[in-house]
Amino acid sequence: MSSEKLYTIVLEHSLEVLLEAATMEQVEAFWDAYDTRYFGLRLEEDNAQHARVIVTDEIPEDEEEAELCIG
């Protein structure tokens, strides 16, 4: 059994699994690839060997307001 911590990325409102049983390197690569699509990266520790990462595809209100001021 591997001692490396694994992560599952879940979409907040639908609970759709976007990436399952991934290493931290895979999570970082996912985030680099999709950082403009998903927001609010939040880590929830399930246990010592696994953690769930919650993301949303809805723009947070503070970012939305900032874009309106710029554009």
PDB file with SEQRES, HELIX, SHEET and CRYST1 records, atoms N, CA, C and O in Angstrom:
SEQRES   1 A   71  MET SER SER GLU LYS LEU TYR THR ILE VAL LEU GLU HIS          
SEQRES   2 A   71  SER LEU GLU VAL LEU LEU GLU ALA ALA THR MET GLU GLN          
SEQRES   3 A   71  VAL GLU ALA PHE TRP ASP ALA TYR ASP THR ARG TYR PHE          
SEQRES   4 A   71  GLY LEU ARG LEU GLU GLU ASP ASN ALA GLN HIS ALA ARG          
SEQRES   5 A   71  VAL ILE VAL THR ASP GLU ILE PRO GLU ASP GLU GLU GLU          
SEQRES   6 A   71  ALA GLU LEU CYS ILE GLY                                      
HELIX    1 AA1 MET A   24  TYR A   34  1                                  11    
HELIX    2 AA2 GLU A   61  ILE A   70  1                                  10    
SHEET    1 AA1 4 VAL A  17  ALA A  22  0                                        
SHEET    2 AA1 4 LEU A   6  LEU A  11 -1                                        
SHEET    3 AA1 4 HIS A  50  THR A  56  1                                        
SHEET    4 AA1 4 PHE A  39  ASN A  47 -1                                        
CRYST1    1.000    1.000    1.000  90.00  90.00  90.00 P 1           1          
ATOM      1  N   MET A   1       0.842  -1.182   0.000  1.00  0.00           N  
ATOM      2  CA  MET A   1       0.000   0.000   0.000  1.00  0.00           C  
ATOM      3  C   MET A   1       0.886   1.243   0.000  1.00  0.00           C  
ATOM      4  O   MET A   1       1.813   1.348   0.804  1.00  0.00           O  
ATOM      5  N   SER A   2       0.611   2.152  -0.870  1.00  0.00           N  
ATOM      6  CA  SER A   2       1.394   3.378  -1.000  1.00  0.00           C  
ATOM      7  C   SER A   2       1.112   4.315   0.172  1.00  0.00           C  
ATOM      8  O   SER A   2      -0.022   4.424   0.638  1.00  0.00           O  
ATOM      9  N   SER A   3       2.160   4.987   0.637  1.00  0.00           N  
ATOM     10  CA  SER A   3       1.983   5.940   1.729  1.00  0.00           C  
ATOM     11  C   SER A   3       1.765   7.359   1.216  1.00  0.00           C  
ATOM     12  O   SER A   3       1.585   8.286   2.005  1.00  0.00           O  
ATOM     13  N   GLU A   4       1.781   7.530  -0.106  1.00  0.00           N  
ATOM     14  CA  GLU A   4       1.578   8.856  -0.683  1.00  0.00           C  
ATOM     15  C   GLU A   4       0.105   9.266  -0.571  1.00  0.00           C  
ATOM     16  O   GLU A   4      -0.799   8.484  -0.867  1.00  0.00           O  
ATOM     17  N   LYS A   5      -0.108  10.498  -0.140  1.00  0.00           N  
ATOM     18  CA  LYS A   5      -1.470  11.022  -0.011  1.00  0.00           C  
ATOM     19  C   LYS A   5      -2.086  11.184  -1.400  1.00  0.00           C  
ATOM     20  O   LYS A   5      -1.415  11.620  -2.335  1.00  0.00           O  
ATOM     21  N   LEU A   6      -3.359  10.834  -1.529  1.00  0.00           N  
ATOM     22  CA  LEU A   6      -4.074  10.964  -2.786  1.00  0.00           C  
ATOM     23  C   LEU A   6      -5.194  11.980  -2.638  1.00  0.00           C  
ATOM     24  O   LEU A   6      -5.695  12.215  -1.538  1.00  0.00           O  
ATOM     25  N   TYR A   7      -5.583  12.582  -3.763  1.00  0.00           N  
ATOM     26  CA  TYR A   7      -6.564  13.660  -3.785  1.00  0.00           C  
ATOM     27  C   TYR A   7      -7.620  13.371  -4.841  1.00  0.00           C  
ATOM     28  O   TYR A   7      -7.323  12.817  -5.900  1.00  0.00           O  
ATOM     29  N   THR A   8      -8.850  13.751  -4.542  1.00  0.00           N  
ATOM     30  CA  THR A   8      -9.933  13.670  -5.506  1.00  0.00           C  
ATOM     31  C   THR A   8     -10.498  15.074  -5.669  1.00  0.00           C  
ATOM     32  O   THR A   8     -10.864  15.714  -4.683  1.00  0.00           O  
ATOM     33  N   ILE A   9     -10.571  15.556  -6.905  1.00  0.00           N  
ATOM     34  CA  ILE A   9     -11.122  16.885  -7.183  1.00  0.00           C  
ATOM     35  C   ILE A   9     -12.593  16.717  -7.548  1.00  0.00           C  
ATOM     36  O   ILE A   9     -12.948  15.942  -8.436  1.00  0.00           O  
ATOM     37  N   VAL A  10     -13.447  17.469  -6.834  1.00  0.00           N  
ATOM     38  CA  VAL A  10     -14.897  17.357  -6.985  1.00  0.00           C  
ATOM     39  C   VAL A  10     -15.475  18.734  -7.297  1.00  0.00           C  
ATOM     40  O   VAL A  10     -15.090  19.729  -6.682  1.00  0.00           O  
ATOM     41  N   LEU A  11     -16.398  18.786  -8.253  1.00  0.00           N  
ATOM     42  CA  LEU A  11     -17.102  20.018  -8.586  1.00  0.00           C  
ATOM     43  C   LEU A  11     -18.175  20.265  -7.525  1.00  0.00           C  
ATOM     44  O   LEU A  11     -19.006  19.395  -7.263  1.00  0.00           O  
ATOM     45  N   GLU A  12     -18.156  21.436  -6.926  1.00  0.00           N  
ATOM     46  CA  GLU A  12     -18.943  21.729  -5.737  1.00  0.00           C  
ATOM     47  C   GLU A  12     -20.442  21.439  -5.852  1.00  0.00           C  
ATOM     48  O   GLU A  12     -20.970  20.698  -5.023  1.00  0.00           O  
ATOM     49  N   HIS A  13     -21.126  21.974  -6.815  1.00  0.00           N  
ATOM     50  CA  HIS A  13     -22.588  21.887  -6.835  1.00  0.00           C  
ATOM     51  C   HIS A  13     -23.126  20.561  -7.363  1.00  0.00           C  
ATOM     52  O   HIS A  13     -24.170  20.094  -6.907  1.00  0.00           O  
ATOM     53  N   SER A  14     -22.442  19.961  -8.300  1.00  0.00           N  
ATOM     54  CA  SER A  14     -22.930  18.709  -8.881  1.00  0.00           C  
ATOM     55  C   SER A  14     -22.266  17.479  -8.258  1.00  0.00           C  
ATOM     56  O   SER A  14     -22.728  16.355  -8.459  1.00  0.00           O  
ATOM     57  N   LEU A  15     -21.188  17.688  -7.507  1.00  0.00           N  
ATOM     58  CA  LEU A  15     -20.380  16.614  -6.919  1.00  0.00           C  
ATOM     59  C   LEU A  15     -19.752  15.708  -7.986  1.00  0.00           C  
ATOM     60  O   LEU A  15     -19.372  14.571  -7.706  1.00  0.00           O  
ATOM     61  N   GLU A  16     -19.651  16.232  -9.211  1.00  0.00           N  
ATOM     62  CA  GLU A  16     -18.984  15.498 -10.285  1.00  0.00           C  
ATOM     63  C   GLU A  16     -17.501  15.362  -9.945  1.00  0.00           C  
ATOM     64  O   GLU A  16     -16.848  16.335  -9.568  1.00  0.00           O  
ATOM     65  N   VAL A  17     -16.978  14.142 -10.083  1.00  0.00           N  
ATOM     66  CA  VAL A  17     -15.563  13.903  -9.831  1.00  0.00           C  
ATOM     67  C   VAL A  17     -14.790  14.286 -11.088  1.00  0.00           C  
ATOM     68  O   VAL A  17     -15.012  13.723 -12.161  1.00  0.00           O  
ATOM     69  N   LEU A  18     -13.880  15.251 -10.945  1.00  0.00           N  
ATOM     70  CA  LEU A  18     -13.094  15.735 -12.079  1.00  0.00           C  
ATOM     71  C   LEU A  18     -11.749  15.025 -12.188  1.00  0.00           C  
ATOM     72  O   LEU A  18     -11.202  14.889 -13.282  1.00  0.00           O  
ATOM     73  N   LEU A  19     -11.220  14.575 -11.058  1.00  0.00           N  
ATOM     74  CA  LEU A  19      -9.939  13.859 -11.012  1.00  0.00           C  
ATOM     75  C   LEU A  19      -9.967  12.996  -9.768  1.00  0.00           C  
ATOM     76  O   LEU A  19     -10.237  13.497  -8.677  1.00  0.00           O  
ATOM     77  N   GLU A  20      -9.691  11.703  -9.912  1.00  0.00           N  
ATOM     78  CA  GLU A  20      -9.828  10.787  -8.782  1.00  0.00           C  
ATOM     79  C   GLU A  20      -8.509  10.120  -8.434  1.00  0.00           C  
ATOM     80  O   GLU A  20      -7.745   9.734  -9.318  1.00  0.00           O  
ATOM     81  N   ALA A  21      -8.249   9.988  -7.146  1.00  0.00           N  
ATOM     82  CA  ALA A  21      -7.072   9.298  -6.615  1.00  0.00           C  
ATOM     83  C   ALA A  21      -5.788   9.795  -7.273  1.00  0.00           C  
ATOM     84  O   ALA A  21      -4.976   9.006  -7.757  1.00  0.00           O  
ATOM     85  N   ALA A  22      -5.621  11.097  -7.283  1.00  0.00           N  
ATOM     86  CA  ALA A  22      -4.476  11.733  -7.944  1.00  0.00           C  
ATOM     87  C   ALA A  22      -3.399  12.098  -6.926  1.00  0.00           C  
ATOM     88  O   ALA A  22      -3.679  12.313  -5.747  1.00  0.00           O  
ATOM     89  N   THR A  23      -2.176  12.162  -7.409  1.00  0.00           N  
ATOM     90  CA  THR A  23      -1.074  12.636  -6.585  1.00  0.00           C  
ATOM     91  C   THR A  23      -1.115  14.165  -6.560  1.00  0.00           C  
ATOM     92  O   THR A  23      -1.838  14.779  -7.344  1.00  0.00           O  
ATOM     93  N   MET A  24      -0.356  14.766  -5.679  1.00  0.00           N  
ATOM     94  CA  MET A  24      -0.304  16.234  -5.614  1.00  0.00           C  
ATOM     95  C   MET A  24       0.205  16.801  -6.944  1.00  0.00           C  
ATOM     96  O   MET A  24      -0.256  17.855  -7.383  1.00  0.00           O  
ATOM     97  N   GLU A  25       1.136  16.119  -7.575  1.00  0.00           N  
ATOM     98  CA  GLU A  25       1.646  16.586  -8.869  1.00  0.00           C  
ATOM     99  C   GLU A  25       0.537  16.600  -9.918  1.00  0.00           C  
ATOM    100  O   GLU A  25       0.472  17.517 -10.737  1.00  0.00           O  
ATOM    101  N   GLN A  26      -0.331  15.599  -9.899  1.00  0.00           N  
ATOM    102  CA  GLN A  26      -1.451  15.551 -10.839  1.00  0.00           C  
ATOM    103  C   GLN A  26      -2.474  16.642 -10.530  1.00  0.00           C  
ATOM    104  O   GLN A  26      -3.057  17.221 -11.447  1.00  0.00           O  
ATOM    105  N   VAL A  27      -2.694  16.923  -9.253  1.00  0.00           N  
ATOM    106  CA  VAL A  27      -3.600  18.004  -8.860  1.00  0.00           C  
ATOM    107  C   VAL A  27      -3.053  19.338  -9.357  1.00  0.00           C  
ATOM    108  O   VAL A  27      -3.795  20.154  -9.904  1.00  0.00           O  
ATOM    109  N   GLU A  28      -1.759  19.556  -9.167  1.00  0.00           N  
ATOM    110  CA  GLU A  28      -1.141  20.802  -9.632  1.00  0.00           C  
ATOM    111  C   GLU A  28      -1.235  20.932 -11.142  1.00  0.00           C  
ATOM    112  O   GLU A  28      -1.499  22.022 -11.649  1.00  0.00           O  
ATOM    113  N   ALA A  29      -1.025  19.844 -11.870  1.00  0.00           N  
ATOM    114  CA  ALA A  29      -1.137  19.878 -13.330  1.00  0.00           C  
ATOM    115  C   ALA A  29      -2.575  20.160 -13.755  1.00  0.00           C  
ATOM    116  O   ALA A  29      -2.807  20.913 -14.701  1.00  0.00           O  
ATOM    117  N   PHE A  30      -3.537  19.562 -13.065  1.00  0.00           N  
ATOM    118  CA  PHE A  30      -4.945  19.828 -13.343  1.00  0.00           C  
ATOM    119  C   PHE A  30      -5.252  21.302 -13.136  1.00  0.00           C  
ATOM    120  O   PHE A  30      -5.886  21.936 -13.980  1.00  0.00           O  
ATOM    121  N   TRP A  31      -4.802  21.847 -12.012  1.00  0.00           N  
ATOM    122  CA  TRP A  31      -5.080  23.245 -11.705  1.00  0.00           C  
ATOM    123  C   TRP A  31      -4.434  24.170 -12.733  1.00  0.00           C  
ATOM    124  O   TRP A  31      -5.040  25.158 -13.147  1.00  0.00           O  
ATOM    125  N   ASP A  32      -3.207  23.853 -13.147  1.00  0.00           N  
ATOM    126  CA  ASP A  32      -2.535  24.660 -14.173  1.00  0.00           C  
ATOM    127  C   ASP A  32      -3.315  24.630 -15.489  1.00  0.00           C  
ATOM    128  O   ASP A  32      -3.388  25.636 -16.194  1.00  0.00           O  
ATOM    129  N   ALA A  33      -3.890  23.488 -15.813  1.00  0.00           N  
ATOM    130  CA  ALA A  33      -4.618  23.344 -17.074  1.00  0.00           C  
ATOM    131  C   ALA A  33      -5.995  24.006 -17.034  1.00  0.00           C  
ATOM    132  O   ALA A  33      -6.492  24.460 -18.066  1.00  0.00           O  
ATOM    133  N   TYR A  34      -6.619  24.067 -15.849  1.00  0.00           N  
ATOM    134  CA  TYR A  34      -8.004  24.532 -15.753  1.00  0.00           C  
ATOM    135  C   TYR A  34      -8.203  25.717 -14.809  1.00  0.00           C  
ATOM    136  O   TYR A  34      -9.322  25.944 -14.347  1.00  0.00           O  
ATOM    137  N   ASP A  35      -7.163  26.469 -14.515  1.00  0.00           N  
ATOM    138  CA  ASP A  35      -7.290  27.553 -13.531  1.00  0.00           C  
ATOM    139  C   ASP A  35      -8.190  28.698 -13.984  1.00  0.00           C  
ATOM    140  O   ASP A  35      -8.594  29.520 -13.161  1.00  0.00           O  
ATOM    141  N   THR A  36      -8.512  28.770 -15.271  1.00  0.00           N  
ATOM    142  CA  THR A  36      -9.442  29.807 -15.723  1.00  0.00           C  
ATOM    143  C   THR A  36     -10.884  29.299 -15.753  1.00  0.00           C  
ATOM    144  O   THR A  36     -11.818  30.087 -15.905  1.00  0.00           O  
ATOM    145  N   ARG A  37     -11.062  27.996 -15.608  1.00  0.00           N  
ATOM    146  CA  ARG A  37     -12.400  27.403 -15.646  1.00  0.00           C  
ATOM    147  C   ARG A  37     -12.969  27.153 -14.244  1.00  0.00           C  
ATOM    148  O   ARG A  37     -14.173  27.285 -14.024  1.00  0.00           O  
ATOM    149  N   TYR A  38     -12.098  26.792 -13.303  1.00  0.00           N  
ATOM    150  CA  TYR A  38     -12.537  26.457 -11.951  1.00  0.00           C  
ATOM    151  C   TYR A  38     -11.967  27.444 -10.942  1.00  0.00           C  
ATOM    152  O   TYR A  38     -10.892  28.008 -11.150  1.00  0.00           O  
ATOM    153  N   PHE A  39     -12.694  27.649  -9.848  1.00  0.00           N  
ATOM    154  CA  PHE A  39     -12.326  28.620  -8.828  1.00  0.00           C  
ATOM    155  C   PHE A  39     -12.482  27.978  -7.453  1.00  0.00           C  
ATOM    156  O   PHE A  39     -13.016  26.877  -7.319  1.00  0.00           O  
ATOM    157  N   GLY A  40     -12.008  28.688  -6.444  1.00  0.00           N  
ATOM    158  CA  GLY A  40     -12.286  28.320  -5.064  1.00  0.00           C  
ATOM    159  C   GLY A  40     -11.725  26.996  -4.616  1.00  0.00           C  
ATOM    160  O   GLY A  40     -12.415  26.229  -3.945  1.00  0.00           O  
ATOM    161  N   LEU A  41     -10.519  26.715  -4.963  1.00  0.00           N  
ATOM    162  CA  LEU A  41      -9.866  25.480  -4.539  1.00  0.00           C  
ATOM    163  C   LEU A  41      -9.913  25.374  -3.021  1.00  0.00           C  
ATOM    164  O   LEU A  41      -9.355  26.216  -2.317  1.00  0.00           O  
ATOM    165  N   ARG A  42     -10.586  24.324  -2.512  1.00  0.00           N  
ATOM    166  CA  ARG A  42     -10.728  24.131  -1.065  1.00  0.00           C  
ATOM    167  C   ARG A  42     -10.423  22.674  -0.722  1.00  0.00           C  
ATOM    168  O   ARG A  42     -11.014  21.759  -1.296  1.00  0.00           O  
ATOM    169  N   LEU A  43      -9.523  22.469   0.193  1.00  0.00           N  
ATOM    170  CA  LEU A  43      -9.080  21.133   0.570  1.00  0.00           C  
ATOM    171  C   LEU A  43      -9.827  20.655   1.802  1.00  0.00           C  
ATOM    172  O   LEU A  43      -9.901  21.363   2.807  1.00  0.00           O  
ATOM    173  N   GLU A  44     -10.380  19.449   1.723  1.00  0.00           N  
ATOM    174  CA  GLU A  44     -11.041  18.822   2.870  1.00  0.00           C  
ATOM    175  C   GLU A  44     -10.328  17.504   3.148  1.00  0.00           C  
ATOM    176  O   GLU A  44     -10.289  16.622   2.291  1.00  0.00           O  
ATOM    177  N   GLU A  45      -9.769  17.373   4.338  1.00  0.00           N  
ATOM    178  CA  GLU A  45      -9.059  16.157   4.721  1.00  0.00           C  
ATOM    179  C   GLU A  45     -10.066  15.066   5.052  1.00  0.00           C  
ATOM    180  O   GLU A  45     -10.824  15.198   6.013  1.00  0.00           O  
ATOM    181  N   ASP A  46     -10.083  13.985   4.270  1.00  0.00           N  
ATOM    182  CA  ASP A  46     -10.943  12.843   4.590  1.00  0.00           C  
ATOM    183  C   ASP A  46     -10.267  11.963   5.637  1.00  0.00           C  
ATOM    184  O   ASP A  46     -10.901  11.538   6.603  1.00  0.00           O  
ATOM    185  N   ASN A  47      -8.991  11.695   5.443  1.00  0.00           N  
ATOM    186  CA  ASN A  47      -8.180  10.951   6.404  1.00  0.00           C  
ATOM    187  C   ASN A  47      -6.717  11.188   6.057  1.00  0.00           C  
ATOM    188  O   ASN A  47      -6.408  12.012   5.196  1.00  0.00           O  
ATOM    189  N   ALA A  48      -5.835  10.485   6.708  1.00  0.00           N  
ATOM    190  CA  ALA A  48      -4.401  10.717   6.504  1.00  0.00           C  
ATOM    191  C   ALA A  48      -3.928  10.345   5.102  1.00  0.00           C  
ATOM    192  O   ALA A  48      -2.916  10.870   4.637  1.00  0.00           O  
ATOM    193  N   GLN A  49      -4.635   9.459   4.428  1.00  0.00           N  
ATOM    194  CA  GLN A  49      -4.204   8.987   3.111  1.00  0.00           C  
ATOM    195  C   GLN A  49      -4.955   9.605   1.938  1.00  0.00           C  
ATOM    196  O   GLN A  49      -4.568   9.418   0.784  1.00  0.00           O  
ATOM    197  N   HIS A  50      -6.027  10.339   2.226  1.00  0.00           N  
ATOM    198  CA  HIS A  50      -6.846  10.854   1.131  1.00  0.00           C  
ATOM    199  C   HIS A  50      -7.428  12.211   1.505  1.00  0.00           C  
ATOM    200  O   HIS A  50      -7.778  12.448   2.661  1.00  0.00           O  
ATOM    201  N   ALA A  51      -7.528  13.088   0.532  1.00  0.00           N  
ATOM    202  CA  ALA A  51      -8.155  14.394   0.742  1.00  0.00           C  
ATOM    203  C   ALA A  51      -9.030  14.707  -0.460  1.00  0.00           C  
ATOM    204  O   ALA A  51      -8.732  14.310  -1.587  1.00  0.00           O  
ATOM    205  N   ARG A  52     -10.101  15.417  -0.203  1.00  0.00           N  
ATOM    206  CA  ARG A  52     -10.998  15.849  -1.272  1.00  0.00           C  
ATOM    207  C   ARG A  52     -10.758  17.325  -1.520  1.00  0.00           C  
ATOM    208  O   ARG A  52     -10.654  18.116  -0.583  1.00  0.00           O  
ATOM    209  N   VAL A  53     -10.670  17.688  -2.793  1.00  0.00           N  
ATOM    210  CA  VAL A  53     -10.460  19.070  -3.193  1.00  0.00           C  
ATOM    211  C   VAL A  53     -11.743  19.530  -3.879  1.00  0.00           C  
ATOM    212  O   VAL A  53     -12.157  18.961  -4.889  1.00  0.00           O  
ATOM    213  N   ILE A  54     -12.364  20.564  -3.318  1.00  0.00           N  
ATOM    214  CA  ILE A  54     -13.626  21.080  -3.851  1.00  0.00           C  
ATOM    215  C   ILE A  54     -13.323  22.308  -4.710  1.00  0.00           C  
ATOM    216  O   ILE A  54     -12.603  23.211  -4.282  1.00  0.00           O  
ATOM    217  N   VAL A  55     -13.877  22.335  -5.924  1.00  0.00           N  
ATOM    218  CA  VAL A  55     -13.748  23.492  -6.800  1.00  0.00           C  
ATOM    219  C   VAL A  55     -15.146  23.866  -7.292  1.00  0.00           C  
ATOM    220  O   VAL A  55     -16.082  23.074  -7.185  1.00  0.00           O  
ATOM    221  N   THR A  56     -15.277  25.061  -7.823  1.00  0.00           N  
ATOM    222  CA  THR A  56     -16.538  25.491  -8.409  1.00  0.00           C  
ATOM    223  C   THR A  56     -16.265  26.071  -9.796  1.00  0.00           C  
ATOM    224  O   THR A  56     -15.159  26.528 -10.086  1.00  0.00           O  
ATOM    225  N   ASP A  57     -17.282  26.045 -10.638  1.00  0.00           N  
ATOM    226  CA  ASP A  57     -17.140  26.653 -11.961  1.00  0.00           C  
ATOM    227  C   ASP A  57     -17.902  27.973 -12.027  1.00  0.00           C  
ATOM    228  O   ASP A  57     -18.060  28.550 -13.103  1.00  0.00           O  
ATOM    229  N   GLU A  58     -18.376  28.450 -10.870  1.00  0.00           N  
ATOM    230  CA  GLU A  58     -19.052  29.739 -10.793  1.00  0.00           C  
ATOM    231  C   GLU A  58     -18.059  30.799 -10.325  1.00  0.00           C  
ATOM    232  O   GLU A  58     -17.350  30.600  -9.339  1.00  0.00           O  
ATOM    233  N   ILE A  59     -18.013  31.914 -11.029  1.00  0.00           N  
ATOM    234  CA  ILE A  59     -17.090  32.988 -10.665  1.00  0.00           C  
ATOM    235  C   ILE A  59     -17.519  33.578  -9.330  1.00  0.00           C  
ATOM    236  O   ILE A  59     -18.672  33.982  -9.171  1.00  0.00           O  
ATOM    237  N   PRO A  60     -16.598  33.632  -8.366  1.00  0.00           N  
ATOM    238  CA  PRO A  60     -16.935  34.259  -7.079  1.00  0.00           C  
ATOM    239  C   PRO A  60     -17.347  35.712  -7.289  1.00  0.00           C  
ATOM    240  O   PRO A  60     -16.828  36.387  -8.178  1.00  0.00           O  
ATOM    241  N   GLU A  61     -18.276  36.190  -6.474  1.00  0.00           N  
ATOM    242  CA  GLU A  61     -18.816  37.541  -6.627  1.00  0.00           C  
ATOM    243  C   GLU A  61     -17.741  38.615  -6.617  1.00  0.00           C  
ATOM    244  O   GLU A  61     -17.816  39.565  -7.396  1.00  0.00           O  
ATOM    245  N   ASP A  62     -16.727  38.483  -5.737  1.00  0.00           N  
ATOM    246  CA  ASP A  62     -15.700  39.521  -5.663  1.00  0.00           C  
ATOM    247  C   ASP A  62     -14.886  39.594  -6.942  1.00  0.00           C  
ATOM    248  O   ASP A  62     -14.498  40.691  -7.343  1.00  0.00           O  
ATOM    249  N   GLU A  63     -14.607  38.461  -7.608  1.00  0.00           N  
ATOM    250  CA  GLU A  63     -13.886  38.486  -8.884  1.00  0.00           C  
ATOM    251  C   GLU A  63     -14.764  39.053  -9.992  1.00  0.00           C  
ATOM    252  O   GLU A  63     -14.284  39.784 -10.858  1.00  0.00           O  
ATOM    253  N   GLU A  64     -16.044  38.717  -9.964  1.00  0.00           N  
ATOM    254  CA  GLU A  64     -16.986  39.211 -10.969  1.00  0.00           C  
ATOM    255  C   GLU A  64     -17.096  40.735 -10.889  1.00  0.00           C  
ATOM    256  O   GLU A  64     -17.093  41.412 -11.917  1.00  0.00           O  
ATOM    257  N   GLU A  65     -17.191  41.271  -9.681  1.00  0.00           N  
ATOM    258  CA  GLU A  65     -17.278  42.699  -9.494  1.00  0.00           C  
ATOM    259  C   GLU A  65     -16.000  43.387  -9.954  1.00  0.00           C  
ATOM    260  O   GLU A  65     -16.057  44.471 -10.534  1.00  0.00           O  
ATOM    261  N   ALA A  66     -14.863  42.778  -9.705  1.00  0.00           N  
ATOM    262  CA  ALA A  66     -13.579  43.357 -10.117  1.00  0.00           C  
ATOM    263  C   ALA A  66     -13.507  43.432 -11.638  1.00  0.00           C  
ATOM    264  O   ALA A  66     -13.012  44.416 -12.186  1.00  0.00           O  
ATOM    265  N   GLU A  67     -14.002  42.386 -12.331  1.00  0.00           N  
ATOM    266  CA  GLU A  67     -13.975  42.403 -13.798  1.00  0.00           C  
ATOM    267  C   GLU A  67     -14.891  43.491 -14.347  1.00  0.00           C  
ATOM    268  O   GLU A  67     -14.562  44.131 -15.346  1.00  0.00           O  
ATOM    269  N   LEU A  68     -16.042  43.706 -13.700  1.00  0.00           N  
ATOM    270  CA  LEU A  68     -16.961  44.749 -14.160  1.00  0.00           C  
ATOM    271  C   LEU A  68     -16.338  46.141 -14.035  1.00  0.00           C  
ATOM    272  O   LEU A  68     -16.575  47.014 -14.870  1.00  0.00           O  
ATOM    273  N   CYS A  69     -15.548  46.335 -12.993  1.00  0.00           N  
ATOM    274  CA  CYS A  69     -14.896  47.632 -12.799  1.00  0.00           C  
ATOM    275  C   CYS A  69     -13.814  47.871 -13.844  1.00  0.00           C  
ATOM    276  O   CYS A  69     -13.595  49.006 -14.266  1.00  0.00           O  
ATOM    277  N   ILE A  70     -13.145  46.814 -14.256  1.00  0.00           N  
ATOM    278  CA  ILE A  70     -12.060  46.925 -15.241  1.00  0.00           C  
ATOM    279  C   ILE A  70     -12.629  47.131 -16.626  1.00  0.00           C  
ATOM    280  O   ILE A  70     -12.169  48.005 -17.360  1.00  0.00           O  
ATOM    281  N   GLY A  71     -13.635  46.332 -17.001  1.00  0.00           N  
ATOM    282  CA  GLY A  71     -14.145  46.341 -18.372  1.00  0.00           C  
ATOM    283  C   GLY A  71     -15.260  47.269 -18.484  1.00  0.00           C  
ATOM    284  O   GLY A  71     -15.830  47.421 -19.565  1.00  0.00           O  
TER     285      GLY A  71                                                      
END                                                                             
